[in-house]
Amino acid sequence: MTRDQRQRAWTTFLVLLLATDLLFIGLHSLHVFSRFLPDMYFNIAYDRGAAEPFQVAKEYWIALLMIWLAWSRFSVSYLSWAVVFGYIAFDDLIMVHEKLGERIAHERGFTAMFGLRDIDFGEMTVYALAAAVLLPLLALAYARGNAAFRRMSRHLVGFLVLFAFFGGVVDMVHILITHPTVNEIVGMVEDGGEMLTITATAGYVLREVLLVKVEPAAADVQPQP
């Protein structure tokens, strides 16, 4: 496969992911702002809705692509990112932070304050515990990784921060807002932003995979800034 063919394949993959995200966001809009599609199944914020399996699949694909990069570039450093995205997929699949956060909130006697529920503080505790495990793992991999891995990691951290912004900051704003229409809009921004961020991440990681096939030496020796 030539470079141009790989570029077309990558573009096609990314367009398909984006088109599917926009389809789910469009169905969500019809569900929320019209009388069509009243079933909660079409709500992208619904834990067992139509959009959730696709989101989990993208996160799982990213983890698998990281394992492939670890093998093809002979570097275990990439496995650290496989663990991170594997955890994100696992969390979304069985609702780790929701279930564990609720349990922690009740067992520790958290109280509602600042407009947030007790379980919101429980969920933030779960996020903090996950970060306490995953961030040192990434830091160690970054310290031991080569230039190509470090470049990729800086970009992935940016995607991860954006994902956390939608899933954390915008989520908190969503909880605090009481106006029905504004609340729905912010909720769509929150979940739609998470979906599009993961799609962008998957596209970026696939590009790195294809780069290995096109120019394996340049990927490790002369990374682009």
C-alpha positions as CSV (number, residue, x, y, z in Angstrom):
1,M,0.0,0.0,0.0
2,T,1.4,3.4,-1.0
3,R,1.5,6.5,1.1
4,D,-1.4,8.0,-0.8
5,Q,-3.4,4.9,-0.3
6,R,-2.7,4.9,3.4
7,Q,-3.7,8.6,3.6
8,R,-7.0,7.9,1.9
9,A,-7.6,4.9,4.2
10,W,-6.9,7.1,7.3
11,T,-9.2,9.9,6.0
12,T,-12.0,7.4,5.3
13,F,-11.7,5.9,8.8
14,L,-11.8,9.3,10.4
15,V,-14.7,10.5,8.3
16,L,-16.7,7.3,9.2
17,L,-16.1,7.9,12.9
18,L,-17.1,11.5,12.8
19,A,-20.2,10.8,10.7
20,T,-21.3,8.2,13.3
21,D,-20.7,10.6,16.2
22,L,-22.7,13.3,14.4
23,L,-25.5,10.8,13.7
24,F,-25.8,10.0,17.4
25,I,-25.7,13.7,18.3
26,G,-28.4,14.4,15.7
27,L,-30.6,11.6,17.1
28,H,-30.0,13.0,20.6
29,S,-31.1,16.5,19.4
30,L,-34.3,15.0,18.0
31,H,-34.9,13.1,21.2
32,V,-34.4,16.2,23.4
33,F,-35.7,19.1,21.4
34,S,-38.6,17.5,19.5
35,R,-41.4,15.0,19.9
36,F,-39.6,12.5,17.7
37,L,-37.6,9.6,19.2
38,P,-39.0,9.9,22.8
39,D,-37.2,6.7,23.9
40,M,-34.2,7.4,26.2
41,Y,-32.2,4.9,24.1
42,F,-31.4,7.8,21.8
43,N,-30.1,10.1,24.5
44,I,-26.3,10.2,24.4
45,A,-26.1,10.7,28.1
46,Y,-28.1,7.5,28.8
47,D,-25.7,4.9,30.2
48,R,-27.3,2.1,28.1
49,G,-28.1,4.2,25.1
50,A,-27.4,3.7,21.4
51,A,-24.2,5.8,21.5
52,E,-22.5,4.1,24.5
53,P,-21.3,0.9,22.7
54,F,-19.7,2.9,19.9
55,Q,-17.9,5.1,22.4
56,V,-16.6,2.1,24.3
57,A,-15.5,0.5,21.1
58,K,-13.4,3.5,20.1
59,E,-11.7,3.5,23.5
60,Y,-11.0,-0.2,23.1
61,W,-9.6,0.3,19.6
62,I,-7.2,2.9,20.9
63,A,-6.0,0.5,23.6
64,L,-5.5,-2.2,20.9
65,L,-3.6,0.2,18.6
66,M,-1.3,1.1,21.5
67,I,-0.5,-2.6,22.0
68,W,0.2,-2.8,18.3
69,L,2.5,0.2,18.5
70,A,4.3,-1.4,21.5
71,W,5.0,-4.5,19.4
72,S,5.9,-2.8,16.1
73,R,8.2,-0.2,17.7
74,F,9.7,-2.7,20.2
75,S,8.8,-0.4,23.1
76,V,6.8,-1.3,26.2
77,S,6.3,2.4,26.9
78,Y,3.2,2.4,24.6
79,L,1.6,-0.2,26.9
80,S,1.1,2.6,29.5
81,W,-1.3,4.3,27.2
82,A,-3.0,1.0,26.4
83,V,-3.7,0.7,30.1
84,V,-5.1,4.2,30.3
85,F,-7.5,3.8,27.4
86,G,-8.3,0.3,28.5
87,Y,-9.3,1.6,31.9
88,I,-11.4,4.4,30.3
89,A,-13.2,1.7,28.2
90,F,-13.7,-0.5,31.2
91,D,-15.1,2.4,33.2
92,D,-17.6,3.3,30.5
93,L,-18.6,-0.3,30.0
94,I,-19.5,-1.2,33.6
95,M,-19.8,2.4,35.1
96,V,-17.0,2.1,37.6
97,H,-16.9,5.7,38.7
98,E,-20.7,5.9,39.1
99,K,-21.1,2.7,41.1
100,L,-17.9,3.0,43.1
101,G,-18.4,6.7,43.6
102,E,-21.9,6.2,45.0
103,R,-20.6,3.5,47.4
104,I,-17.7,5.7,48.6
105,A,-20.1,8.7,49.1
106,H,-22.4,6.6,51.3
107,E,-19.7,4.8,53.2
108,R,-17.7,7.9,53.9
109,G,-20.7,10.0,54.7
110,F,-20.1,12.6,52.0
111,T,-22.7,15.5,52.0
112,A,-24.0,17.6,49.2
113,M,-22.6,21.1,49.0
114,F,-22.0,23.9,46.4
115,G,-24.9,22.6,44.4
116,L,-23.3,19.2,43.9
117,R,-24.6,15.9,45.2
118,D,-22.8,13.6,47.6
119,I,-22.3,11.1,44.8
120,D,-20.6,13.7,42.7
121,F,-17.9,14.0,45.3
122,G,-17.7,10.2,45.5
123,E,-17.1,10.1,41.7
124,M,-14.4,12.8,42.0
125,T,-12.7,10.6,44.6
126,V,-12.7,7.7,42.1
127,Y,-11.2,9.9,39.4
128,A,-8.5,11.0,41.9
129,L,-7.7,7.4,42.8
130,A,-7.5,6.4,39.1
131,A,-5.2,9.4,38.4
132,A,-3.0,8.5,41.3
133,V,-2.4,5.1,39.7
134,L,-2.3,6.0,36.0
135,L,-0.4,9.3,36.0
136,P,2.8,7.8,37.7
137,L,2.6,5.0,35.2
138,L,2.6,7.5,32.3
139,A,5.3,9.6,33.9
140,L,7.6,6.5,34.2
141,A,6.9,5.5,30.6
142,Y,7.6,9.0,29.4
143,A,10.9,9.1,31.3
144,R,12.0,5.8,29.7
145,G,10.5,6.3,26.3
146,N,12.3,7.5,23.2
147,A,11.7,10.8,21.3
148,A,8.8,9.4,19.2
149,F,7.0,8.1,22.2
150,R,7.4,11.4,24.1
151,R,6.1,13.4,21.2
152,M,3.1,11.2,20.9
153,S,2.5,11.3,24.6
154,R,2.5,15.1,24.7
155,H,-0.3,15.0,22.1
156,L,-2.2,12.3,23.9
157,V,-2.0,14.3,27.1
158,G,-3.7,17.1,25.3
159,F,-6.5,14.9,24.1
160,L,-6.8,13.5,27.6
161,V,-7.1,16.9,29.2
162,L,-9.8,17.9,26.7
163,F,-11.6,14.6,27.5
164,A,-11.4,15.4,31.2
165,F,-12.6,18.9,30.6
166,F,-15.8,17.7,29.0
167,G,-16.3,14.8,31.4
168,G,-15.4,16.8,34.5
169,V,-15.7,20.5,34.3
170,V,-18.6,20.6,31.8
171,D,-20.3,17.8,33.8
172,M,-20.2,19.8,36.9
173,V,-21.6,22.8,35.1
174,H,-24.3,20.5,33.7
175,I,-25.3,19.4,37.3
176,L,-25.4,23.0,38.6
177,I,-27.6,24.5,35.8
178,T,-31.3,24.2,36.6
179,H,-32.8,25.9,33.5
180,P,-34.2,22.9,31.5
181,T,-33.3,24.0,28.0
182,V,-29.8,25.3,29.0
183,N,-29.2,22.1,31.0
184,E,-30.0,20.0,27.9
185,I,-27.7,22.0,25.8
186,V,-24.8,21.8,28.2
187,G,-25.4,18.1,28.6
188,M,-25.2,17.6,24.8
189,V,-21.9,19.6,24.8
190,E,-20.6,17.4,27.6
191,D,-21.3,14.0,26.0
192,G,-20.9,15.1,22.4
193,G,-17.5,16.7,23.3
194,E,-16.4,13.4,24.9
195,M,-17.4,11.5,21.8
196,L,-15.6,13.8,19.4
197,T,-12.5,13.9,21.5
198,I,-12.2,10.1,21.6
199,T,-12.8,10.1,17.8
200,A,-10.0,12.6,17.3
201,T,-7.7,10.5,19.6
202,A,-8.5,7.3,17.7
203,G,-7.7,9.1,14.4
204,Y,-4.4,10.4,15.7
205,V,-3.3,7.0,17.1
206,L,-4.2,5.3,13.8
207,R,-2.1,7.9,12.0
208,E,0.9,6.8,14.2
209,V,0.2,3.2,13.3
210,L,0.2,4.0,9.6
211,L,3.4,6.1,10.0
212,V,5.2,3.0,11.3
213,K,4.2,1.1,8.1
214,V,5.3,3.9,5.8
215,E,8.5,5.0,7.4
216,P,9.4,2.9,10.4
217,A,12.9,4.4,10.9
218,A,11.8,8.0,10.7
219,A,9.0,7.4,13.3
220,D,11.7,6.7,15.9
221,V,14.7,8.6,14.8
222,Q,13.4,11.9,13.4
223,P,10.0,12.6,14.9
224,Q,8.2,15.7,13.6
225,P,7.5,18.4,16.3
